Amino acid sequence: MDNPGRPIRFRITALLLVPIVSLVALWGFAASLTAGDGMRLLEITTLVDGVATPSERAVIELQNERLHSVRYLNGRSDQDTLVRQRLESDQSLAAFRRLARSESVRETISADMQIRLTTLFSELDQLPAARALVDSRSADTVRVIRSYNRIIDLTFEMYDRMILVPESSIYQQARSVTALGQMKEILARERALLSAAGSGGSLSEAEHAEFTEMVATRRLVYRQAMAKLDAELRAPYDKLGGSAHYRHFLDLETEVLASRALPVDLSPVEQVWVAVERGQVQVVDLLVARVTPAAIGIFVQIAVAGGLGLILLVVSVVLAFRFSKRLAAELGELRDVAIQLAEVRLPQLVERLRKGQDVPEEPLPRLEGTPEIRDIGRALDTVRHTAYEAAADQSRLRRGVSQVFVSLARRNQSLLHRQLTQLESMQRQEEQPETLADLYRLDHLTTRMRRHAENLIILSGAAPGRGWRRPVPVVDVLRAAVAEVEDYARVRVLPAPQVSLAGSAVADVIHLIAELVENATVFSPPQTRVVVRAEPTATGLAVEVEDRGLGIPDAELAGLNRRLAEHPEFDLADSDRLGLFVVAVLASRHGVQVTLRHSPYGGISAIALIPAAVLAEEAPALP
């Protein structure tokens, strides 16, 4: 199966196909059948523990508080009983708020449920106002009952959105059980209203209208809920409906509806209330008993799907490991060869060829593995050979250009040297001032031509022919450099210290300073002066060439200083900075540091720091 002769596409496909197909099929099946139900079960558990259970306790306490509030309002209950009940209500409400606002509940419930909880909590904040009405006895019974009803109604609306049972049949039964809970709440309102009026009392017109609405709503909700419940869940309420005290309760409702007068015996109300509470608990327990097996079945499905997924995942990993191990080794070898070629062999090859060294051509090691890997190896070797040929051709071209430069420059140097010798002889023999001035101008022009010829030699990497065996005073060096500049009349050389340069460095330093001075005269207005000064420093001698031109932008000035410091390789394509390259080459030969900076007069100051190693104590005259 792991045949190295197969194409890399087949191996990658085989590596990815098995785990991808198996995982997609397995987890797609598991997600479609069980993931949604499992998430709903988790949400049901969270809602029951964090919202439903604590809110039911709070509703029971609010129902009791509503009962004692209207009894106290009508003088049928003492204040101590009401205060104790309020404490019970506050404790249950505080527990409800704490659990419903916990991190686990907020992360699980939906946005709609969060809005409903926020609305419910906002209504609970109005509870102190309702209590104040009771304490001040400034409200009637109906108003107090309605103030509590609004809170409990919002709770039951929230219950309708909390039914998340996966099976549709259980969902329908759960809706009916919730409706029975609403019926129980309406019964609690009837109980509170009748208890407030008391045995043998009578209802006011407003209370009678409220009671009429309660009775009609309770009977409607009760019939609708019972119609949708199955036989098992109906059993507790069927038993209640057939009891004598329930019939007495219905008769009591009918009598109050007809006459507004309450009978002396209100015990059927309490008996029915106790029976309804007991029946609701039995119905809820029966419903939970049905939900539990369904939940267990869903978790079993999740566990089975997870087990099969684990097995397929292990198989996929084993197969993928077998395919990827060999492929990784081959690709790693290919990577090492490519890195070695790109980061070591080619840079070394180019560097040695650039320096003019002969480098033997060495092929890359042969790669083994899939045909694609071998083809890439051969392609890399072809790239290496092409790069070698290109670098060798460039090296030969550079050497050829350098030889042409040197050859032309040497010939020009020879002719110019003869011309200077002839001019000096003519100057000594000539007595006419006009002719002598022309000869001096021609001598100056020839000197400049000699410097330009030396530039070609420097660009080719060779050394100029001029040289001195003995040290030369710095003042003579500066004057000789100025003499090689076209616009020398604008240059002022300040008095120099009594220091000499070693003969081996004189020619190069003259040339270097001449390039700096000529650059200063070219890039400054013709009516301004260029000042050349030399001052001793702790590490040598500083020669400063200062012009009063327009200056150079900071970014360009920083780039020029980098090129002077780095001594870049001469590029034939960059012909605009030949003088700068010549200065960098000459400075690097003798350790001279050249820096450009802004002048206080608006131009540029070029500072050449000559090290003490090329200075001498004696100062003979310049020959």
Secondary structure by P-SEA (a helix, b strand, c coil): cccccccaaaaaaaacaaaaaaaaaaaaaaaaccaaaaaaaaaaaaaaacccaaaaaaaaaaaaaaaaaaaaaaccccaaaaaaaaaaaaaaaaaaaaaaacaaaaacccaaaaaaaaaaaaaaaaaaaaaaaaaaccccaaaaaaaaaaaaaaaaaaaaaacccccaaaaaaaaaaaaaaaaaaaaaaaaaaaaaacccccccaaaaaaaaaaaaaaaaaaaaaaaacccccaaaaaaaaacaaaaaaaaaaaaaaccccccccaaaaaaaaaaaaaaaaaaaaaaaaaaaaaaaaaaaaaaaaaaaaaaaaaaaaaaaaaaaaaaaaaaaaaaaaaaaaaccaaaaaaaaaaabbbbbbbbcccccccaaaaaaaaaaaaaaaaaaaaaaaaaaaaaaaaaaaaaaaaaaaaaaaaaaaaaaaaaaacccaaaaaaaaaaaaaaaaaaaaaaaaaaaacccccccccbbbbaaaaaaaaaaaccccccccccccccccccccaaaaaaaaaaaaaaaaaaaccccbbbbbbbbbcccbbbbbbbbbcccccaaaaaaaaaaaaacccccccccccaaaaaaaaaaaacbbbbbbbbccccbbbbbbbbccccccccccccc
